Amino acid sequence: MRLYLTALKPTDSVTHGFLPAARALGCQVTFLTDRPEQHPDAVACDVRDPRAVIDAIAHLGRPDAIFSNSDHIQAETALAAAYFGLPGKDWRACVAAKNKALMRRELALAGVEQVRSVRLAPDDPVPERVPYPVVVKPREGVASEDVMLVERDLARAVELIRRRRPGEALVVEEYLEGPLRTLETLGDADGVRVLGGFRTTLGAPPYFVEERLDWAPDGPFEHVLRALGALGVGFGACHTEFVETADGPRIIEVNYRVIGDHCDFLLAELLGVPLFEWILRVHLGEPVPGLPQTSGYGSAVSLVADRAGTILAAPESVELDVEGVRLWHRPLRSVGEVVELTHTNRDYLGVVRAVGPDRARVDGAVESFLAARPWVVG
């Protein structure tokens, strides 16, 4: 079986998740990327252009599957898969999920939910009368970059973001107050399977840095599934963020790929299944297997830099078993590296994930690890 994997920068999800999964399935993997210097044995290709992807694959050899886990090139990858008649996502759903203004429009037209939202093209004036608080964000942003809670002076906030992102459209929408949740799904030709979800803990406003995710497999998922259906999202893996507001669940964003920041590995551990293989099997035309009964608890704690400076000390990558809790630490930075605060998920120093029989023991293991092995930035 020949699998074409389109990618931008290398990520742990690809390197330690999808590539080993592809090898386990017996796939011959061809990497297509516009950054071949970052990927050993990669084929150079403008993966942001579906015509270039199609042309490269036609030249290299008939595919059995075309797949990407990148936020930025889902539509392009879906179009290439459709050209070759392969299982894949609907490119229109990929566009609607990625474009936050389109997402709001489609959900409103379908009668799923109404969230006050305004799209600002690069030269559009800032609305003068806005019912604060609001959130301003890039229309197609990722990793909480340039997402801000604004309680007054929207014009100033928009000006700051436009300086950093010239020529990009923004979205201004009402602030949705309530607990932040996620829904993780995996769909095949027969429908969508709910894998579970997480409760998300954010850092201090006005930013939206995700500091911790805790396993929460049950929740008010019916509304979220209805929203995904309205967008045409279903096939393959999807990570959806929503808020439990006083008026019911409301979608924050739809990330049409598996959850990231090492929570994909945590999800696989909690479910006890080869998750990355399952996702690839769907793109190879196979059905999603039956989900097993699960128990236990898991958390992913992102270690966020609280100051700019130089990293003076850092724990190494480890895997431990502490009183029935399996714990992993993955450093994302190195000693000697200079940290500049961005107030986004880019400020992560490392990630600790842990799985155990209950929250008390998981929390205890994480707290003990962090106390004994601190990150030091000075």
C-alpha positions as a printed Julia matrix, in Angstrom:
378×3 Matrix{Float64}:
   0.0    0.0     0.0
   1.31   3.41   -0.94
   0.53   6.28    1.42
   1.27   9.9     0.52
   1.6   12.1     3.58
   1.47  15.86    3.04
   3.05  17.98    5.74
   4.55  21.34    6.58
   6.83  21.35    9.6
   7.73  18.08   11.37
   5.61  17.37   14.46
   5.65  14.71   17.15
   2.25  13.53   15.94
   3.73  12.69   12.55
   7.18  11.54   13.65
   6.13   9.42   16.62
   2.51   8.74   15.72
   1.57   8.46   12.07
   4.9    7.31   10.62
   5.24   4.34   13.03
   1.55   3.58   12.43
   2.07   3.56    8.66
   5.03   1.21    9.01
   2.97  -1.09   11.25
   0.31  -1.22    8.53
   2.9   -2.13    5.92
   2.56   1.13    4.0
   5.2    2.59    1.73
   5.23   6.25    2.81
   6.09   9.17    0.55
   6.47  12.53    2.28
   5.35  15.58    0.29
   6.35  18.92    1.8
   7.37  22.45    0.91
  10.14  22.16    3.52
  12.11  19.09    2.37
  15.16  20.15    4.37
  13.2   19.41    7.56
  12.08  15.93    6.54
  14.56  13.15    5.67
  13.82  11.51    2.29
  11.0   13.98    1.56
   9.81  15.01   -1.89
   9.68  18.76   -2.46
   6.2   19.94   -3.37
   4.08  23.04   -2.89
   1.59  21.27   -0.62
  -0.52  24.42   -0.32
  -1.44  24.03   -4.0
  -3.65  21.0    -4.74
  -2.61  21.1    -8.39
   1.02  20.66   -7.39
   0.12  17.8    -5.02
  -1.88  16.02   -7.71
   0.87  16.47  -10.29
   3.59  15.18   -7.93
   1.59  12.09   -6.95
   0.7   11.31  -10.57
   4.41  11.41  -11.4
   5.51   9.34   -8.38
   2.98   6.53   -8.6
  -0.62   5.57   -7.95
  -1.67   6.19   -4.3
  -3.71   4.01   -1.98
  -4.24   6.88    0.46
  -3.42  10.59    0.74
  -3.36  12.01    4.26
  -2.36  15.07    6.25
  -2.56  16.0     9.91
  -1.73  19.66    9.27
  -4.25  22.37   10.14
  -3.21  24.35    7.09
  -3.52  21.9     4.18
  -6.59  19.78    4.88
  -8.56  21.16    1.92
  -5.64  20.75   -0.46
  -5.09  17.16    0.67
  -8.81  16.38    0.4
  -8.91  17.71   -3.16
  -5.96  15.51   -4.13
  -7.62  12.44   -2.59
 -10.84  13.21   -4.46
  -8.97  13.54   -7.75
  -7.6   10.02   -7.39
 -10.95   8.64   -6.22
  -9.67   7.82   -2.72
 -11.45   7.99    0.64
 -11.04  11.42    2.15
 -12.62  14.46    3.7
 -14.99  16.76    1.86
 -12.81  19.7     0.79
 -15.71  22.08    1.37
 -15.98  20.92    4.99
 -12.23  21.44    5.39
 -12.56  25.03    4.16
 -15.57  25.77    6.39
 -13.83  24.31    9.44
 -10.59  26.22    8.87
 -12.23  29.56    8.06
 -13.82  30.74   11.32
 -16.01  33.3     9.57
 -17.39  30.66    7.2
 -17.93  28.32   10.14
 -20.11  30.89   11.92
 -22.02  31.6     8.71
 -22.72  27.94    7.94
 -23.86  27.15   11.49
 -26.2   30.14   11.48
 -27.66  29.27    8.05
 -28.26  25.69    9.21
 -30.09  26.95   12.3
 -27.66  25.18   14.64
 -26.51  28.2    16.64
 -26.26  31.97   16.49
 -23.06  33.62   17.7
 -22.56  37.33   17.0
 -19.61  37.54   14.65
 -18.1   40.04   12.22
 -15.47  39.31    9.58
 -12.89  42.06    9.12
 -11.02  42.1     5.82
  -7.56  43.72    6.03
  -8.86  47.14    5.0
 -12.24  47.02    6.73
 -12.94  49.65    9.4
 -13.34  48.45   12.96
 -16.97  48.48   14.19
 -17.48  51.48   16.45
 -20.26  50.08   18.62
 -19.57  46.61   19.93
 -21.29  44.9    22.89
 -18.23  44.05   24.99
 -16.61  41.71   25.86
 -15.58  40.31   22.49
 -12.89  38.02   21.18
 -10.76  39.0    18.2
  -8.85  36.29   16.33
  -7.31  35.59   12.94
  -9.86  34.11   10.54
  -7.66  31.08    9.94
  -5.39  31.13   12.99
  -3.99  28.25   15.06
  -2.41  27.65   18.49
  -4.18  30.62   20.13
  -1.92  32.98   18.16
  -3.23  36.56   18.29
  -6.47  35.52   19.97
  -7.47  38.18   22.52
 -10.31  38.91   24.89
 -11.19  42.59   24.49
 -13.25  44.45   27.07
 -12.68  47.93   25.67
 -10.88  49.63   22.77
 -11.38  47.04   20.06
  -9.71  49.33   17.55
  -6.46  49.18   19.49
  -6.54  45.37   19.7
  -7.23  45.05   15.97
  -4.4   47.47   15.2
  -1.93  45.39   17.24
  -2.89  42.16   15.51
  -2.87  43.71   12.06
   0.69  44.89   12.63
   1.76  41.3    13.26
  -0.43  39.82   10.53
  -0.62  42.32    7.66
  -2.99  41.36    4.9
  -4.9   38.79    6.96
  -8.61  38.82    7.71
  -9.79  38.78   11.32
 -12.96  37.73   13.11
 -14.58  39.63   15.98
 -17.19  37.66   17.89
 -19.03  37.67   21.18
 -17.22  36.2    24.16
 -18.67  32.82   25.06
 -18.51  32.35   28.8
 -18.43  28.95   30.46
 -16.34  25.77   30.81
 -14.27  24.96   27.75
 -14.63  21.4    26.44
 -13.5   19.29   23.51
 -15.08  16.52   21.47
 -12.86  13.99   19.7
 -14.38  12.06   16.81
 -13.34   9.58   14.14
 -15.54   8.94   11.13
 -15.61   6.44    8.29
 -17.91   5.89    5.31
 -20.67   4.71    7.66
 -20.7    7.62   10.08
 -19.03   9.35   13.01
 -17.78   7.66   16.2
 -17.39   9.64   19.44
 -14.02   8.84   21.0
 -14.47  11.06   24.06
 -13.47  14.55   25.12
 -11.5   16.72   27.51
 -12.06  19.63   29.87
  -9.66  22.47   29.08
  -8.02  24.8    31.61
  -6.91  28.13   30.17
  -4.31  30.6    31.39
  -5.09  34.12   32.52
  -7.01  36.42   30.15
  -6.87  38.31   27.87
  -5.07  35.38   26.22
  -6.28  31.84   25.61
  -3.3   29.6    26.31
  -4.33  26.0    26.99
  -2.58  24.9    30.18
  -4.22  21.57   30.94
  -6.65  19.04   29.48
  -8.45  16.48   31.64
 -10.29  13.42   30.37
 -14.06  13.9    30.23
 -15.48  11.18   27.96
 -19.12  12.16   28.44
 -20.83  15.46   27.82
 -23.4   17.47   25.86
 -22.06  16.18   22.56
 -25.36  16.08   20.62
 -25.2   19.77   19.75
 -21.57  19.49   18.68
 -22.32  16.51   16.44
 -25.19  18.43   14.88
 -22.84  21.34   14.2
 -20.27  19.04   12.6
 -22.99  17.56   10.43
 -24.04  21.01    9.27
 -20.46  21.75    8.26
 -20.09  18.43    6.47
 -17.41  17.33    8.9
 -17.34  13.63    9.7
 -14.84  11.52    7.81
 -11.48  11.04    9.53
 -10.29  12.51   12.81
 -11.64  15.79   14.17
 -10.95  17.85   17.3
 -13.73  20.31   18.17
 -13.65  22.92   20.92
 -16.87  24.19   22.47
 -18.09  26.14   25.49
 -20.88  25.07   27.84
 -22.62  28.43   28.06
 -25.71  29.23   30.11
 -27.68  28.96   26.85
 -26.22  25.6    25.89
 -23.11  24.41   24.04
 -21.56  26.79   21.5
 -18.75  25.94   19.08
 -15.43  27.76   19.43
 -13.59  26.12   16.54
 -13.39  22.94   14.53
  -9.91  21.52   13.94
 -10.33  18.93   11.22
  -7.49  16.67   12.39
  -6.66  14.72   15.51
  -6.13  16.64   18.76
  -2.56  17.9    19.19
  -0.09  19.0    21.86
   0.49  15.36   22.85
  -3.16  14.85   23.74
  -3.37  12.53   20.73
  -0.96  10.19   22.51
  -2.94  10.64   25.74
  -6.18   9.82   23.89
  -4.64   6.64   22.49
  -3.52   5.57   25.99
  -6.93   6.29   27.51
  -8.79   4.35   24.81
  -6.22   1.57   24.77
  -6.24   1.42   20.95
  -3.69   2.09   18.18
  -5.32   5.43   17.39
  -2.89   6.54   14.68
  -3.33   3.25   12.85
  -7.11   3.56   13.1
  -7.01   7.03   11.52
  -4.83   5.83    8.64
  -7.01   2.74    8.13
 -10.03   5.0     7.57
  -8.14   6.81    4.78
  -7.26   3.41    3.33
 -10.98   2.66    3.07
 -11.39   0.51    6.18
 -14.1    0.96    8.84
 -13.5    2.22   12.37
 -13.29  -0.8    14.71
 -15.62  -1.08   17.68
 -14.56   1.09   20.6
 -13.67  -0.8    23.8
 -15.1   -0.01   27.21
 -12.73   2.38   28.95
 -12.03   3.34   32.54
  -9.48   5.43   34.34
  -8.39   9.02   34.11
  -5.82  11.03   32.21
  -4.41  14.53   32.03
  -2.04  16.48   29.82
  -0.34  19.39   31.58
   1.47  21.91   29.4
   4.41  23.57   31.12
   4.09  27.2    30.06
   6.88  29.75   30.36
   5.81  32.56   32.67
   8.65  34.88   31.75
  11.09  35.62   28.96
  14.68  34.55   29.45
  17.12  31.72   29.02
  16.31  28.15   29.99
  18.73  27.28   32.8
  17.44  23.84   33.79
  15.01  21.35   32.28
  13.98  17.76   32.98
  14.78  15.2    30.31
  12.33  13.09   28.37
  11.19  10.32   30.71
   8.55   7.62   31.1
   7.69   6.55   34.63
   5.32   4.24   36.46
   4.43   5.71   39.84
   1.97   3.81   42.06
  -0.21   2.71   39.18
   0.11   5.95   37.2
   1.96   5.98   33.89
   3.6    9.35   33.34
   5.47  10.78   30.38
   7.42  14.04   30.13
   8.28  15.42   26.69
  10.52  18.51   26.6
   9.76  20.91   23.77
  12.69  23.27   24.47
  16.34  22.8    25.46
  18.68  24.2    28.12
  20.31  27.35   26.81
  17.41  28.22   24.52
  16.08  31.77   24.76
  12.36  32.11   25.47
  10.38  35.08   24.18
   6.81  35.18   25.43
   4.11  35.09   22.77
   1.09  34.39   25.02
   0.2   31.43   22.78
   0.7   27.68   22.82
   4.15  28.47   21.4
   5.2   29.29   24.98
   5.15  25.61   25.99
   8.38  24.34   27.5
   7.28  20.76   27.82
   4.26  18.51   28.26
   3.5   16.03   31.04
   0.82  13.47   30.37
  -0.36  10.89   32.85
  -2.87   8.04   32.93
  -4.1    6.3    36.06
  -7.1    4.82   37.84
  -8.49   8.14   39.13
  -7.86  11.88   39.21
  -6.4   11.96   42.71
  -3.58   9.61   41.83
  -2.97  11.25   38.45
  -2.8   14.7    40.05
  -0.47  13.42   42.78
   1.92  11.88   40.26
   2.02  15.03   38.13
   2.55  17.32   41.12
   5.35  15.14   42.49
   7.08  15.05   39.11
   6.93  18.82   38.64
   8.17  19.49   42.17
  11.18  17.21   41.73
  12.03  18.24   38.14
  11.24  21.94   37.6
  11.89  23.97   34.49
  13.99  27.07   35.33
  13.93  30.17   33.14
  16.09  33.09   34.18
